[in-house]
């Protein structure tokens, strides 16, 4: 931090002056998870009352820039990773946002999928598929849980490959099956006990739920369900006016 200056009486209230100073500090010079000086220290640094400090901090907490932890202090909040609706692997998406991706494989097995998945993958009755469950992390923080099925007929031996790596890269390089289209729905929901435990949030915590079928050269190769932490991940989309006869665009993300 640069040498703090005492705030002055004027048209702009002192808590607004302090809020502007702290906003610049947490958005340009501190990193998510860094702790702010104590309220007492801020009072001394800027020559203001405890009420003024609490007013400024309270505004930044309500705006999501800061988070208070009981008994520990006030910290810079982790700002959500923003993803555009597009086809990309988790690894590619996180690296584009400046985050380091990692994967923990929870389970991988060859099994007969549920009827809905078999239908979406266009599998014959009782045909097996690969069931892969993975926990995805960004900068070592849990971001999502992926529960996906892959066509065993089109992707033989998938369970023997490195499932911690980007599967989209594996499909393209090992099988010559790049993902070239997908259909996806996104909805809001609660994590539930198991997903919440994996993501490190309460079962009542909010998540974004994705349901996606991915295609390669017209063949359905993946049916995936994902649960993303709503406090760490958000979607961005551009909107354009179109005539009523235009078919709506379906957003996709991998």
matplotlib code that plots the C-alpha trace (Angstrom):
import matplotlib.pyplot as plt

x = [0.0, 1.1, 1.3, -2.4, -3.7, -6.3, -9.6, -11.0, -14.4, -16.1, -19.0, -18.1, -18.8, -15.8, -17.2, -17.6, -14.0, -12.8, -15.0, -13.3, -9.8, -10.6, -12.2, -9.1, -7.0, -8.9, -9.4, -6.0, -3.4, -4.7, -5.6, -8.6, -8.1, -5.8, -6.8, -7.5, -6.1, -8.2, -10.9, -8.7, -5.8, -8.0, -9.2, -5.7, -4.5, -7.2, -8.2, -11.8, -14.2, -15.0, -18.5, -17.1, -14.9, -17.7, -20.0, -17.4, -16.6, -20.3, -20.9, -18.1, -19.3, -22.8, -21.3, -19.4, -15.9, -15.1, -16.2, -16.1, -15.0, -16.1, -13.2, -10.6, -11.2, -12.2, -10.8, -10.9, -13.6, -13.0, -14.6, -16.6, -14.9, -16.9, -17.3, -18.8, -21.2, -19.0, -17.5, -14.3, -12.8, -12.8, -9.0, -9.1, -11.8, -10.1, -6.7, -8.4, -9.5, -6.1, -6.9, -4.9, -7.2, -6.8, -8.9, -9.6, -11.0, -13.8, -14.7, -14.4, -16.2, -17.7, -21.5, -24.9, -26.1, -29.6, -32.3, -32.3, -28.5, -28.7, -31.3, -29.3, -26.2, -28.2, -27.1, -28.7, -30.5, -28.1, -25.1, -22.3, -20.7, -18.0, -19.1, -16.6, -17.1, -14.6, -14.1, -12.8, -10.7, -9.4, -6.4, -6.9, -10.4, -13.3, -15.3, -17.5, -18.5, -18.9, -20.8, -20.4, -21.1, -19.2, -20.0, -17.9, -18.4, -17.0, -14.3, -12.9, -10.5, -11.3, -11.1, -7.5, -6.4, -5.4, -8.8, -7.2, -6.3, -8.7, -11.1, -12.0, -8.3, -8.1, -11.1, -9.6, -6.0, -6.4, -9.7, -9.9, -13.2, -13.1, -16.2, -17.8, -21.3, -23.3, -26.7, -26.9, -29.4, -28.5, -30.6, -30.3, -30.6, -29.2, -26.1, -27.4, -25.4, -23.0, -22.3, -22.0, -19.4, -17.3, -17.6, -16.9, -20.3, -23.4, -26.0, -28.3, -25.7, -26.7, -25.2, -25.6, -26.6, -25.6, -27.0, -25.1, -24.9, -21.7, -21.3, -18.4, -19.1, -22.8, -22.3, -23.3, -20.2, -20.8, -23.8, -22.6, -24.2, -22.2, -22.8, -20.9, -20.5, -22.7, -20.4, -17.4, -18.7, -21.0, -22.0, -21.8, -23.7, -24.1, -27.7, -28.8, -32.1, -33.5, -36.6, -39.4, -38.7, -35.1, -34.4, -33.1, -29.4, -28.6, -25.7, -23.0, -20.1, -17.8]
y = [0.0, 3.6, 6.0, 6.5, 10.0, 11.4, 12.1, 15.6, 17.1, 18.1, 17.5, 13.8, 12.0, 10.4, 6.9, 7.4, 8.6, 5.6, 3.3, 4.6, 4.1, 0.6, -0.3, 0.7, -1.3, -4.6, -4.5, -3.5, -4.2, -7.1, -10.7, -12.7, -14.1, -11.3, -9.8, -6.1, -4.1, -4.2, -1.6, 0.0, 0.2, 1.8, 4.3, 5.3, 5.3, 7.5, 9.6, 8.5, 7.0, 3.3, 4.1, 5.5, 2.5, 0.0, 1.9, 1.7, -1.9, -2.8, -1.4, -3.4, -6.5, -6.0, -5.5, -8.8, -7.2, -8.2, -11.0, -11.0, -14.1, -14.2, -13.9, -13.6, -10.4, -9.0, -10.5, -9.8, -11.9, -14.5, -13.0, -15.4, -16.8, -15.5, -17.9, -17.2, -19.7, -21.6, -25.1, -25.5, -27.9, -27.0, -26.7, -24.3, -22.2, -21.8, -21.0, -18.4, -16.7, -16.8, -19.7, -22.9, -26.0, -29.3, -32.5, -35.1, -38.4, -39.5, -42.7, -44.3, -47.5, -49.3, -49.8, -49.7, -46.1, -44.9, -45.0, -41.2, -41.2, -44.3, -42.5, -39.3, -41.1, -43.2, -46.5, -49.9, -51.4, -52.6, -51.3, -50.2, -46.8, -45.2, -43.4, -40.8, -38.6, -35.8, -32.9, -29.8, -27.2, -23.7, -22.3, -25.3, -24.2, -26.6, -25.2, -28.0, -31.7, -33.4, -36.6, -37.8, -40.8, -41.6, -44.0, -47.1, -48.1, -44.9, -44.4, -47.9, -48.0, -44.5, -45.7, -46.7, -43.1, -40.1, -38.9, -36.0, -34.4, -32.5, -35.2, -33.0, -32.9, -36.7, -37.2, -35.1, -36.4, -40.0, -40.8, -38.2, -37.1, -33.3, -31.9, -29.8, -29.1, -29.5, -28.9, -27.7, -26.5, -24.5, -24.1, -23.0, -25.2, -26.3, -28.3, -31.1, -33.0, -34.9, -32.2, -29.6, -31.7, -32.0, -28.3, -27.2, -25.4, -26.1, -28.5, -25.5, -23.5, -22.3, -24.0, -23.7, -27.1, -28.0, -30.8, -31.3, -33.7, -33.2, -34.4, -35.2, -35.5, -36.0, -38.7, -38.2, -39.0, -37.4, -36.9, -34.8, -33.3, -30.6, -28.6, -25.3, -23.2, -20.1, -18.0, -18.9, -19.2, -17.1, -17.2, -14.4, -14.2, -11.6, -10.9, -9.8, -8.8, -11.3, -11.7, -13.9, -16.5, -16.9, -20.1, -19.4, -20.0, -22.7, -21.8, -24.4, -24.7, -27.7]
z = [0.0, -0.6, 2.4, 3.4, 3.7, 6.1, 4.5, 4.4, 5.0, 1.8, -0.6, -0.8, 2.6, 4.2, 4.0, 0.2, 0.0, 1.9, -0.2, -3.4, -1.9, -0.8, -4.1, -5.9, -3.4, -3.7, -7.5, -8.6, -5.9, -3.7, -4.7, -3.8, -0.3, 0.9, 4.2, 4.7, 7.6, 10.7, 11.3, 14.0, 11.6, 8.9, 11.4, 12.2, 8.6, 7.3, 10.3, 10.4, 12.9, 13.4, 12.1, 8.8, 8.3, 8.9, 6.5, 3.7, 4.4, 4.6, 1.2, -0.4, 1.3, 0.0, -3.5, -3.3, -3.3, 0.3, 2.6, 6.4, 8.3, 12.0, 14.3, 11.5, 9.6, 6.2, 3.0, -0.7, -2.2, -4.9, -7.9, -10.2, -13.2, -16.3, -19.2, -22.6, -24.0, -26.4, -26.9, -24.9, -22.5, -18.8, -18.9, -21.9, -20.4, -17.0, -18.6, -20.8, -17.6, -16.0, -13.7, -13.3, -13.9, -12.1, -12.0, -9.4, -10.8, -8.4, -10.3, -13.8, -14.8, -17.8, -17.2, -18.7, -18.5, -17.4, -20.1, -20.7, -21.3, -23.6, -25.6, -25.8, -26.8, -29.3, -27.8, -28.3, -25.3, -22.6, -24.6, -22.2, -21.9, -19.8, -16.7, -15.5, -12.4, -11.8, -9.5, -11.3, -9.6, -10.6, -8.7, -6.3, -5.4, -6.2, -9.2, -10.5, -10.3, -13.7, -14.1, -17.7, -19.9, -23.1, -25.9, -25.5, -29.1, -30.4, -27.8, -26.9, -24.0, -22.8, -19.2, -19.6, -20.6, -18.5, -17.2, -15.3, -18.6, -20.9, -22.3, -25.2, -26.2, -25.7, -28.0, -30.7, -30.5, -29.6, -31.4, -34.1, -32.5, -31.9, -30.3, -33.1, -31.7, -28.5, -27.0, -23.4, -20.9, -17.8, -14.7, -11.1, -8.1, -4.7, -4.3, -2.1, 0.4, -1.8, -4.4, -1.6, 0.2, -2.9, -3.8, -0.2, 0.2, 2.2, 0.7, 0.6, -1.4, -4.9, -8.0, -11.8, -13.3, -16.8, -18.9, -22.2, -25.1, -27.2, -30.8, -33.1, -36.8, -36.1, -33.5, -29.9, -27.9, -24.4, -22.1, -19.2, -16.1, -14.2, -11.0, -10.8, -7.8, -8.3, -6.2, -8.4, -11.9, -14.1, -17.8, -20.2, -23.5, -26.2, -27.2, -30.7, -32.1, -34.7, -36.7, -35.3, -38.0, -37.0, -35.1, -31.6, -31.0, -28.4, -26.1, -25.6, -23.3, -22.6]

ax = plt.figure().add_subplot(projection="3d")
ax.plot(x, y, z, "-o")
ax.set_aspect("equal")
plt.show()
